[in-house]
Amino acid sequence: MGLVAATFKLMPEGADADLAKIKKEIESKVDAREIKEIPIAFGLKLIEVLLVFDDKEGIGSVEEKLKSIHGIASVESGDVTLL
């Protein structure tokens, strides 16, 4: 088995969401390698998270951890690759 690198796109509940608070909660739940804010439109920003984790954990369980963060409306997995 090995390591998986995956990106996740997290959509906040609104343009007035506290992104700093959301980022801190992300860091407390998962070992994020990189967290970026990507402007979408009208002040709304998407949070993109790069994670590296053991493939035994599974992408579904990581996605569920991210969905449980307060202030997140949706989570979408992006690129996934074995390392």
Secondary structure, 3 states (H helix, E strand, C coil): CCEEEEEEEEEECCCCCCHHHHHHHHHHHCCEEEEEEEEEECCEEEEEEEEEEECCCCHHHHHHHHHCCCCEEEEEEEEEEEC
